[in-house]
Amino acid sequence: MIHPAFTEEMLKEVLRSIDEGIHVVDAEGITVFYNDVAAGLDGLTVEEVLGCHVLEAFPSLTHRTSTLLKVIEHGNPIYNQRQTYTNRHGKRIVTINTTVPLIVEGKRVGAMEVAKDITRIQELSEKLIELQTQRGESGPPRGRKEEKRESRGLYRFEQILTKDTRMLREIGRAKKAAATRSPVLVVGETGTGKELMVQSIHHYSPRKNRPFIAQNCAAIPSSLLEGILFGTVKGAFTGAEDRPGLFELAAGGSLFLDEVHAMPLDLQAKLLRVLEDGVVRRVGDVRIRPVDVRIFAATNEDPEVSVREGRLRKDLYYRIHVIRISLPPLRERRKDIPLLTRHFLRQYNKQFERQVFRVSPEVEQLFKQYDWPGNVRELEHAIEGAMHWVDGEEIRLEHLPPHLEPVAALAESKEIRTGAAETDDLPTILSRVEEQLIREAMEACSDNIRQASIRLGIPRQTLQYKLKKLQIK
Protein backbone atom coordinates (compact mmCIF):
# COMPACT_ATOMS: atom_id res chain seq x y z
CA MET A 1 0.00 0.00 0.00
CA ILE A 2 1.34 3.44 -0.96
CA HIS A 3 1.91 5.83 1.92
CA PRO A 4 -0.76 8.61 1.93
CA ALA A 5 1.81 11.42 2.17
CA PHE A 6 3.65 10.02 -0.81
CA THR A 7 0.40 9.87 -2.79
CA GLU A 8 -0.43 13.48 -1.90
CA GLU A 9 3.01 14.70 -2.96
CA MET A 10 2.74 12.81 -6.22
CA LEU A 11 -0.66 14.38 -6.91
CA LYS A 12 0.64 17.87 -6.19
CA GLU A 13 3.61 17.31 -8.49
CA VAL A 14 1.29 16.18 -11.28
CA LEU A 15 -0.87 19.29 -10.85
CA ARG A 16 2.21 21.52 -10.82
CA SER A 17 3.46 20.05 -14.09
CA ILE A 18 0.21 20.55 -16.03
CA ASP A 19 0.52 23.40 -18.55
CA GLU A 20 -2.85 24.92 -17.58
CA GLY A 21 -3.74 26.92 -14.51
CA ILE A 22 -5.02 24.85 -11.58
CA HIS A 23 -6.78 26.54 -8.66
CA VAL A 24 -8.27 24.46 -5.82
CA VAL A 25 -10.27 25.89 -2.93
CA ASP A 26 -11.88 24.32 0.13
CA ALA A 27 -15.55 24.55 1.08
CA GLU A 28 -14.98 28.02 2.55
CA GLY A 29 -13.38 29.40 -0.61
CA ILE A 30 -9.84 29.35 0.81
CA THR A 31 -7.12 28.42 -1.70
CA VAL A 32 -5.45 25.10 -0.86
CA PHE A 33 -3.61 24.58 -4.15
CA TYR A 34 -2.47 27.03 -6.82
CA ASN A 35 0.12 26.07 -9.43
CA ASP A 36 2.78 28.20 -11.11
CA VAL A 37 0.88 28.31 -14.41
CA ALA A 38 -2.18 29.82 -12.69
CA ALA A 39 0.10 32.32 -10.95
CA GLY A 40 1.62 33.26 -14.30
CA LEU A 41 -1.83 33.79 -15.83
CA ASP A 42 -2.97 35.96 -12.94
CA GLY A 43 0.21 38.01 -12.64
CA LEU A 44 0.63 36.92 -9.03
CA THR A 45 2.85 34.57 -7.05
CA VAL A 46 1.74 31.27 -5.53
CA GLU A 47 2.44 32.71 -2.07
CA GLU A 48 0.08 35.67 -2.67
CA VAL A 49 -2.89 33.36 -3.33
CA LEU A 50 -2.23 30.24 -1.27
CA GLY A 51 -4.20 30.36 1.98
CA CYS A 52 -6.23 33.40 0.86
CA HIS A 53 -9.93 33.60 0.14
CA VAL A 54 -10.78 33.87 -3.57
CA LEU A 55 -12.30 37.34 -3.18
CA GLU A 56 -9.26 38.55 -1.25
CA ALA A 57 -6.84 37.42 -3.97
CA PHE A 58 -9.12 38.70 -6.77
CA PRO A 59 -11.03 41.71 -5.39
CA SER A 60 -12.76 42.41 -8.72
CA LEU A 61 -14.77 39.17 -8.34
CA THR A 62 -17.93 38.69 -6.27
CA HIS A 63 -19.87 35.72 -4.98
CA ARG A 64 -22.03 36.04 -8.11
CA THR A 65 -19.19 36.26 -10.65
CA SER A 66 -16.66 33.81 -9.17
CA THR A 67 -17.06 30.42 -10.83
CA LEU A 68 -15.30 28.69 -7.92
CA LEU A 69 -17.71 30.10 -5.35
CA LYS A 70 -20.71 29.32 -7.60
CA VAL A 71 -19.68 25.66 -7.85
CA ILE A 72 -19.10 25.43 -4.09
CA GLU A 73 -22.58 26.83 -3.46
CA HIS A 74 -24.58 24.87 -6.05
CA GLY A 75 -22.42 21.81 -6.73
CA ASN A 76 -22.99 21.97 -10.47
CA PRO A 77 -19.90 21.89 -12.74
CA ILE A 78 -19.30 24.77 -15.17
CA TYR A 79 -17.63 23.94 -18.45
CA ASN A 80 -15.71 26.22 -20.85
CA GLN A 81 -16.94 29.51 -19.44
CA ARG A 82 -15.18 32.70 -20.41
CA GLN A 83 -14.19 34.91 -17.49
CA THR A 84 -12.68 38.40 -17.53
CA TYR A 85 -11.28 39.79 -14.29
CA THR A 86 -8.64 42.12 -12.86
CA ASN A 87 -6.00 40.67 -10.56
CA ARG A 88 -4.53 42.31 -7.47
CA HIS A 89 -2.03 44.28 -9.58
CA GLY A 90 -4.72 45.71 -11.87
CA LYS A 91 -3.90 43.42 -14.83
CA ARG A 92 -6.89 42.42 -17.01
CA ILE A 93 -7.05 38.65 -17.52
CA VAL A 94 -9.30 36.66 -19.89
CA THR A 95 -9.53 32.89 -19.40
CA ILE A 96 -11.63 29.92 -20.41
CA ASN A 97 -12.47 28.05 -17.21
CA THR A 98 -13.78 24.63 -16.37
CA THR A 99 -14.80 24.39 -12.71
CA VAL A 100 -15.92 21.19 -10.96
CA PRO A 101 -16.96 20.38 -7.40
CA LEU A 102 -14.77 18.13 -5.26
CA ILE A 103 -16.84 15.43 -3.54
CA VAL A 104 -15.43 13.20 -0.78
CA GLU A 105 -17.68 10.51 0.72
CA GLY A 106 -20.74 12.30 -0.60
CA LYS A 107 -19.77 15.63 0.94
CA ARG A 108 -18.81 18.75 -1.04
CA VAL A 109 -15.36 19.70 0.25
CA GLY A 110 -14.29 22.28 -2.31
CA ALA A 111 -13.89 23.03 -5.99
CA MET A 112 -11.18 22.88 -8.64
CA GLU A 113 -10.81 25.22 -11.59
CA VAL A 114 -8.75 24.59 -14.73
CA ALA A 115 -8.03 27.83 -16.58
CA LYS A 116 -6.64 28.41 -20.07
CA ASP A 117 -5.34 31.87 -20.91
CA ILE A 118 -6.92 33.54 -23.96
CA THR A 119 -6.10 37.15 -23.05
CA ARG A 120 -4.06 37.73 -26.20
CA ILE A 121 -6.68 36.10 -28.44
CA GLN A 122 -9.41 38.21 -26.82
CA GLU A 123 -7.37 41.40 -27.41
CA LEU A 124 -6.82 40.52 -31.06
CA SER A 125 -10.50 39.69 -31.64
CA GLU A 126 -11.53 43.00 -30.06
CA LYS A 127 -9.07 44.88 -32.26
CA LEU A 128 -10.50 43.09 -35.30
CA ILE A 129 -14.04 44.21 -34.48
CA GLU A 130 -12.87 47.75 -33.62
CA LEU A 131 -11.06 48.03 -36.94
CA GLN A 132 -14.10 46.80 -38.83
CA THR A 133 -16.25 49.35 -36.95
CA GLN A 134 -13.78 52.18 -37.63
CA ARG A 135 -13.89 51.37 -41.33
CA GLY A 136 -17.60 52.08 -41.16
CA GLU A 137 -18.48 48.83 -42.89
CA SER A 138 -21.87 48.58 -41.21
CA GLY A 139 -23.11 51.86 -42.69
CA PRO A 140 -24.21 52.80 -46.19
CA PRO A 141 -21.69 54.02 -48.75
CA ARG A 142 -21.14 57.74 -48.58
CA GLY A 143 -20.30 58.63 -52.18
CA ARG A 144 -17.89 57.70 -54.94
CA LYS A 145 -14.71 58.09 -52.90
CA GLU A 146 -16.12 55.93 -50.14
CA GLU A 147 -17.26 53.30 -52.66
CA LYS A 148 -13.81 53.08 -54.17
CA ARG A 149 -12.25 52.76 -50.73
CA GLU A 150 -14.64 49.97 -49.72
CA SER A 151 -13.79 47.78 -52.72
CA ARG A 152 -10.07 48.53 -52.90
CA GLY A 153 -7.83 45.54 -52.21
CA LEU A 154 -10.31 42.85 -53.20
CA TYR A 155 -9.26 40.32 -55.82
CA ARG A 156 -10.94 40.24 -59.22
CA PHE A 157 -11.56 37.44 -61.71
CA GLU A 158 -8.97 38.82 -64.12
CA GLN A 159 -6.31 38.28 -61.45
CA ILE A 160 -6.93 34.53 -61.45
CA LEU A 161 -4.24 33.22 -63.80
CA THR A 162 -5.17 29.98 -65.54
CA LYS A 163 -5.36 28.17 -68.84
CA ASP A 164 -6.90 25.09 -67.29
CA THR A 165 -10.25 24.13 -68.80
CA ARG A 166 -11.80 23.05 -65.50
CA MET A 167 -10.63 26.19 -63.71
CA LEU A 168 -11.99 28.40 -66.50
CA ARG A 169 -15.33 26.59 -66.25
CA GLU A 170 -15.51 27.25 -62.50
CA ILE A 171 -14.69 30.94 -63.04
CA GLY A 172 -17.54 31.12 -65.57
CA ARG A 173 -19.94 29.57 -63.05
CA ALA A 174 -18.71 31.96 -60.35
CA LYS A 175 -19.41 34.98 -62.58
CA LYS A 176 -22.99 33.79 -63.06
CA ALA A 177 -23.34 33.19 -59.32
CA ALA A 178 -22.25 36.76 -58.61
CA ALA A 179 -25.57 38.15 -59.82
CA THR A 180 -27.58 36.19 -57.24
CA ARG A 181 -28.03 36.45 -53.47
CA SER A 182 -27.75 32.71 -52.80
CA PRO A 183 -25.08 31.25 -50.49
CA VAL A 184 -21.93 29.94 -52.18
CA LEU A 185 -19.80 27.03 -50.97
CA VAL A 186 -16.25 26.97 -52.32
CA VAL A 187 -14.48 23.62 -52.01
CA GLY A 188 -10.77 23.19 -52.55
CA GLU A 189 -7.56 22.10 -50.90
CA THR A 190 -5.47 24.55 -48.90
CA GLY A 191 -3.76 27.07 -51.18
CA THR A 192 -6.04 26.68 -54.22
CA GLY A 193 -7.35 30.25 -53.98
CA LYS A 194 -10.74 29.92 -52.27
CA GLU A 195 -10.76 33.43 -50.80
CA LEU A 196 -9.48 34.85 -54.09
CA MET A 197 -12.51 33.31 -55.80
CA VAL A 198 -14.93 34.53 -53.11
CA GLN A 199 -13.59 38.09 -53.22
CA SER A 200 -13.89 38.06 -57.01
CA ILE A 201 -17.54 36.99 -56.80
CA HIS A 202 -18.26 39.76 -54.30
CA HIS A 203 -16.49 42.36 -56.46
CA TYR A 204 -18.47 41.19 -59.51
CA SER A 205 -21.79 41.37 -57.64
CA PRO A 206 -24.27 44.22 -56.99
CA ARG A 207 -22.86 44.30 -53.42
CA LYS A 208 -19.35 45.26 -54.56
CA ASN A 209 -19.51 48.68 -52.87
CA ARG A 210 -20.73 47.18 -49.61
CA PRO A 211 -18.65 45.48 -46.88
CA PHE A 212 -16.76 42.25 -47.44
CA ILE A 213 -15.69 40.58 -44.19
CA ALA A 214 -13.80 37.29 -43.87
CA GLN A 215 -13.48 35.10 -40.79
CA ASN A 216 -11.57 31.82 -40.45
CA CYS A 217 -13.71 29.62 -38.21
CA ALA A 218 -10.72 27.51 -37.15
CA ALA A 219 -8.60 30.49 -36.04
CA ILE A 220 -10.73 31.57 -33.05
CA PRO A 221 -11.73 29.48 -30.00
CA SER A 222 -15.41 28.53 -30.06
CA SER A 223 -16.00 30.45 -26.83
CA LEU A 224 -15.01 33.68 -28.61
CA LEU A 225 -16.34 32.90 -32.09
CA GLU A 226 -20.00 33.19 -31.12
CA GLY A 227 -19.52 36.72 -29.80
CA ILE A 228 -17.43 37.71 -32.82
CA LEU A 229 -20.08 36.50 -35.26
CA PHE A 230 -23.26 37.58 -33.50
CA GLY A 231 -22.09 40.35 -31.14
CA THR A 232 -22.42 40.76 -27.37
CA VAL A 233 -24.31 42.91 -24.88
CA LYS A 234 -22.97 44.29 -21.65
CA GLY A 235 -23.42 41.82 -18.81
CA ALA A 236 -23.69 38.73 -21.03
CA PHE A 237 -20.62 37.45 -19.18
CA THR A 238 -18.00 38.98 -16.94
CA GLY A 239 -16.30 41.79 -18.85
CA ALA A 240 -18.70 41.71 -21.82
CA GLU A 241 -19.40 44.98 -23.64
CA ASP A 242 -21.99 46.11 -26.17
CA ARG A 243 -20.39 45.13 -29.49
CA PRO A 244 -21.83 44.37 -32.91
CA GLY A 245 -20.85 41.06 -34.46
CA LEU A 246 -19.54 40.44 -37.96
CA PHE A 247 -23.07 39.81 -39.26
CA GLU A 248 -24.06 43.34 -38.30
CA LEU A 249 -20.79 44.83 -39.59
CA ALA A 250 -21.29 43.07 -42.93
CA ALA A 251 -24.89 44.31 -43.31
CA GLY A 252 -25.73 44.85 -46.97
CA GLY A 253 -22.54 43.11 -48.04
CA SER A 254 -20.91 39.69 -47.81
CA LEU A 255 -19.58 37.53 -44.96
CA PHE A 256 -17.02 34.85 -45.82
CA LEU A 257 -16.73 31.95 -43.35
CA ASP A 258 -13.59 29.96 -44.12
CA GLU A 259 -13.10 26.41 -42.81
CA VAL A 260 -16.78 26.32 -41.85
CA HIS A 261 -16.46 22.61 -41.00
CA ALA A 262 -14.23 23.60 -38.03
CA MET A 263 -17.07 25.54 -36.37
CA PRO A 264 -18.49 23.76 -33.28
CA LEU A 265 -21.76 21.95 -33.99
CA ASP A 266 -23.81 24.01 -31.52
CA LEU A 267 -22.58 27.19 -33.19
CA GLN A 268 -23.43 25.72 -36.60
CA ALA A 269 -27.01 25.35 -35.38
CA LYS A 270 -27.12 29.05 -34.40
CA LEU A 271 -25.60 30.02 -37.75
CA LEU A 272 -28.27 28.01 -39.55
CA ARG A 273 -30.97 29.84 -37.61
CA VAL A 274 -29.54 33.22 -38.64
CA LEU A 275 -29.43 32.14 -42.29
CA GLU A 276 -33.00 30.84 -42.16
CA ASP A 277 -34.55 33.79 -40.32
CA GLY A 278 -32.38 36.68 -41.50
CA VAL A 279 -32.08 38.02 -37.95
CA VAL A 280 -29.28 37.92 -35.39
CA ARG A 281 -29.43 37.91 -31.60
CA ARG A 282 -26.36 39.13 -29.75
CA VAL A 283 -24.98 36.92 -26.98
CA GLY A 284 -26.94 37.65 -23.80
CA ASP A 285 -29.56 39.78 -25.57
CA VAL A 286 -33.31 39.30 -26.00
CA ARG A 287 -33.59 41.71 -28.91
CA ILE A 288 -33.31 40.47 -32.49
CA ARG A 289 -31.75 42.52 -35.27
CA PRO A 290 -32.51 41.98 -38.97
CA VAL A 291 -29.42 41.52 -41.15
CA ASP A 292 -29.05 41.42 -44.92
CA VAL A 293 -25.84 39.50 -45.52
CA ARG A 294 -24.80 37.18 -48.33
CA ILE A 295 -22.94 34.15 -47.02
CA PHE A 296 -19.88 32.61 -48.62
CA ALA A 297 -18.45 29.47 -47.02
CA ALA A 298 -15.34 27.48 -47.81
CA THR A 299 -13.88 24.15 -46.78
CA ASN A 300 -10.61 22.40 -47.57
CA GLU A 301 -12.28 19.02 -46.98
CA ASP A 302 -14.79 17.09 -49.02
CA PRO A 303 -18.02 18.42 -47.42
CA GLU A 304 -19.78 15.08 -47.86
CA VAL A 305 -17.02 13.46 -45.79
CA SER A 306 -17.31 16.22 -43.16
CA VAL A 307 -21.06 15.56 -42.93
CA ARG A 308 -20.57 11.80 -42.78
CA GLU A 309 -17.94 12.10 -40.03
CA GLY A 310 -20.04 14.52 -37.98
CA ARG A 311 -17.95 17.71 -38.36
CA LEU A 312 -20.52 19.54 -40.50
CA ARG A 313 -24.24 19.55 -39.77
CA LYS A 314 -26.26 18.08 -42.62
CA ASP A 315 -28.92 20.80 -42.46
CA LEU A 316 -26.31 23.58 -42.54
CA TYR A 317 -24.53 21.87 -45.44
CA TYR A 318 -27.73 21.82 -47.51
CA ARG A 319 -28.36 25.49 -46.63
CA ILE A 320 -24.93 26.78 -47.76
CA HIS A 321 -24.59 24.31 -50.65
CA VAL A 322 -26.94 26.22 -52.93
CA ILE A 323 -24.10 27.12 -55.32
CA ARG A 324 -20.90 25.07 -55.27
CA ILE A 325 -17.58 26.12 -56.78
CA SER A 326 -14.90 23.38 -56.82
CA LEU A 327 -11.30 24.47 -57.29
CA PRO A 328 -8.91 21.84 -58.69
CA PRO A 329 -5.53 21.36 -56.99
CA LEU A 330 -2.41 22.57 -58.79
CA ARG A 331 -1.30 19.01 -59.53
CA GLU A 332 -4.40 18.69 -61.75
CA ARG A 333 -3.70 21.91 -63.66
CA ARG A 334 0.01 21.54 -64.41
CA LYS A 335 -0.24 23.66 -67.56
CA ASP A 336 -0.72 26.63 -65.26
CA ILE A 337 2.61 26.13 -63.46
CA PRO A 338 4.80 28.00 -66.03
CA LEU A 339 2.21 30.80 -66.21
CA LEU A 340 2.11 31.16 -62.41
CA THR A 341 5.90 30.88 -62.14
CA ARG A 342 6.41 33.82 -64.51
CA HIS A 343 3.80 35.83 -62.61
CA PHE A 344 5.46 35.27 -59.23
CA LEU A 345 8.89 36.08 -60.68
CA ARG A 346 7.56 39.44 -61.91
CA GLN A 347 5.82 40.05 -58.59
CA TYR A 348 8.88 39.45 -56.42
CA ASN A 349 11.27 41.16 -58.83
CA LYS A 350 9.21 44.29 -58.26
CA GLN A 351 8.88 43.74 -54.52
CA PHE A 352 12.55 42.88 -53.87
CA GLU A 353 13.96 45.10 -56.65
CA ARG A 354 15.63 42.10 -58.28
CA GLN A 355 16.13 40.97 -61.87
CA VAL A 356 15.47 37.23 -61.86
CA PHE A 357 13.91 36.36 -65.20
CA ARG A 358 13.64 32.56 -65.30
CA VAL A 359 14.09 29.21 -63.61
CA SER A 360 16.63 26.66 -64.80
CA PRO A 361 15.48 23.71 -66.94
CA GLU A 362 16.02 21.40 -63.93
CA VAL A 363 13.81 23.57 -61.73
CA GLU A 364 11.19 23.80 -64.46
CA GLN A 365 11.17 20.01 -64.72
CA LEU A 366 10.89 19.66 -60.97
CA PHE A 367 7.99 22.11 -60.82
CA LYS A 368 6.13 20.05 -63.41
CA GLN A 369 6.80 16.79 -61.59
CA TYR A 370 6.20 17.89 -57.99
CA ASP A 371 2.66 17.36 -56.64
CA TRP A 372 2.39 20.68 -54.76
CA PRO A 373 0.42 19.63 -51.67
CA GLY A 374 0.28 23.31 -50.70
CA ASN A 375 -0.95 24.20 -54.20
CA VAL A 376 -0.54 27.73 -55.64
CA ARG A 377 0.40 29.16 -52.25
CA GLU A 378 3.26 26.68 -51.93
CA LEU A 379 4.53 27.51 -55.43
CA GLU A 380 4.45 31.22 -54.62
CA HIS A 381 6.34 30.78 -51.37
CA ALA A 382 8.90 28.49 -53.02
CA ILE A 383 9.69 31.22 -55.54
CA GLU A 384 9.66 33.94 -52.89
CA GLY A 385 12.13 31.96 -50.76
CA ALA A 386 14.40 31.18 -53.72
CA MET A 387 14.58 34.86 -54.70
CA HIS A 388 16.57 35.60 -51.55
CA TRP A 389 19.46 33.35 -52.61
CA VAL A 390 19.75 34.08 -56.33
CA ASP A 391 22.85 36.00 -57.41
CA GLY A 392 22.17 36.07 -61.15
CA GLU A 393 19.09 35.98 -63.34
CA GLU A 394 18.05 32.33 -62.84
CA ILE A 395 16.63 30.22 -60.02
CA ARG A 396 18.51 26.93 -59.75
CA LEU A 397 17.96 23.79 -57.69
CA GLU A 398 20.20 24.95 -54.84
CA HIS A 399 18.04 28.05 -54.36
CA LEU A 400 14.87 26.09 -53.63
CA PRO A 401 13.44 25.51 -50.13
CA PRO A 402 14.75 22.42 -48.27
CA HIS A 403 11.70 20.25 -48.93
CA LEU A 404 12.28 20.64 -52.68
CA GLU A 405 16.02 19.94 -52.56
CA PRO A 406 15.88 16.13 -53.07
CA VAL A 407 16.20 16.79 -56.80
CA ALA A 408 19.63 18.32 -56.25
CA ALA A 409 20.69 15.32 -54.20
CA LEU A 410 19.19 12.99 -56.80
CA ALA A 411 22.07 13.43 -59.21
CA GLU A 412 24.65 12.62 -56.51
CA SER A 413 22.92 9.80 -54.64
CA LYS A 414 23.89 6.32 -55.81
CA GLU A 415 21.19 4.79 -53.66
CA ILE A 416 18.44 6.80 -55.32
CA ARG A 417 19.80 6.21 -58.83
CA THR A 418 19.99 2.47 -58.37
CA GLY A 419 18.02 0.85 -61.15
CA ALA A 420 17.94 4.02 -63.26
CA ALA A 421 19.10 3.65 -66.83
CA GLU A 422 21.47 6.21 -68.33
CA THR A 423 18.73 7.23 -70.75
CA ASP A 424 16.12 7.82 -68.04
CA ASP A 425 15.01 11.43 -67.83
CA LEU A 426 14.38 13.34 -64.61
CA PRO A 427 10.58 12.75 -64.41
CA THR A 428 11.09 8.99 -64.81
CA ILE A 429 13.68 8.89 -62.02
CA LEU A 430 11.55 11.06 -59.73
CA SER A 431 8.48 8.89 -60.32
CA ARG A 432 10.46 5.76 -59.46
CA VAL A 433 11.84 7.30 -56.26
CA GLU A 434 8.44 8.64 -55.24
CA GLU A 435 6.80 5.26 -55.66
CA GLN A 436 9.59 3.58 -53.71
CA LEU A 437 9.27 6.02 -50.79
CA ILE A 438 5.48 5.69 -50.68
CA ARG A 439 5.65 1.89 -50.67
CA GLU A 440 8.24 1.96 -47.88
CA ALA A 441 6.15 4.39 -45.81
CA MET A 442 2.97 2.33 -46.23
CA GLU A 443 4.80 -0.84 -45.26
CA ALA A 444 6.39 0.81 -42.22
CA CYS A 445 2.98 2.13 -41.10
CA SER A 446 1.12 -1.16 -41.72
CA ASP A 447 -0.90 0.45 -44.54
CA ASN A 448 -2.23 3.20 -42.26
CA ILE A 449 -2.68 6.12 -44.67
CA ARG A 450 -2.80 8.80 -41.99
CA GLN A 451 0.43 7.66 -40.32
CA ALA A 452 2.15 7.22 -43.68
CA SER A 453 1.15 10.75 -44.75
CA ILE A 454 2.69 12.12 -41.54
CA ARG A 455 5.85 10.09 -42.14
CA LEU A 456 6.10 11.43 -45.70
CA GLY A 457 5.23 14.98 -44.67
CA ILE A 458 2.32 15.34 -47.10
CA PRO A 459 -1.46 15.79 -46.59
CA ARG A 460 -3.56 12.65 -46.32
CA GLN A 461 -5.62 13.51 -49.40
CA THR A 462 -2.40 13.95 -51.40
CA LEU A 463 -1.21 10.49 -50.38
CA GLN A 464 -4.60 8.99 -51.24
CA TYR A 465 -4.36 10.58 -54.68
CA LYS A 466 -0.85 9.17 -55.20
CA LEU A 467 -1.86 5.68 -54.06
CA LYS A 468 -4.68 5.68 -56.57
CA LYS A 469 -2.43 7.06 -59.29
CA LEU A 470 0.27 4.46 -58.62
CA GLN A 471 -2.35 1.72 -58.15
CA ILE A 472 -0.98 0.83 -54.74
CA LYS A 473 -3.57 -1.03 -52.66
Secondary structure, DSSP 4 states (H G I P E B T S, - for coil): ---HHHHHHHHHHHHHHSSSEEEEEETTSBEEEE-HHHHHHHTS-HHHHTTSBHHHH-TT--TTT-HHHHHHHH---EEEEEEEEE-TTS-EEEEEEEEEEEEETTEEEEEEEEEEE-HHHHHHHHHHHHHHHHTTTTSPP-SHHHHHHHHTT---GGG-----HHHHHHHHHHHHHHTS-S-EEEE--TTS-HHHHHHHHHHHSTTTTS-EEEEETTSS-HHHHHHHHHEE-TTSSTT---EE-HHHHTTTSEEEEETGGGS-HHHHHHHHHHHHHSEE--BT----EE---EEEEEESS-HHHHHHTTSS-HHHHHHH-SEEEEPPPGGG-TTHHHHHHHHHHHHHHHHHT----EE-HHHHHHHHHS--TTHHHHHHHHHHHHHTT--SSEE-GGGS-GGGTHHHHHTT-HHHHTT--TT--HHHHHHHHHHHHHHHHHHHTTT-HHHHHHHHTS-HHHHHHHHHHTT--
